[in-house]
Amino acid sequence: MAGAEGGITAHMIANEMFKEKELKHITVNILAFDPVPGAMNYQKSKTQLNKNVKKIRRILLPK
């Protein structure tokens, strides 16, 4: 569970885990509150997920 930039950090950690042979098989579930990578910071590794993420819930907060 993470909020804002922490939610994007969870995406990044899941993606790094998928790259590692020893960690690739571990199922990842993410609960992120208002996940934002920050201004001018929309790299693919921060916004897209791999097959190891089985469940993700994004809760967007009203502006």
Secondary structure, 3 states (H helix, E strand, C coil): CEECHHHHHHHHHHHHHHHCCCCCCCCEEEEEECCCCCCCCCCHHHHCCCCCEEEEEEECCCC
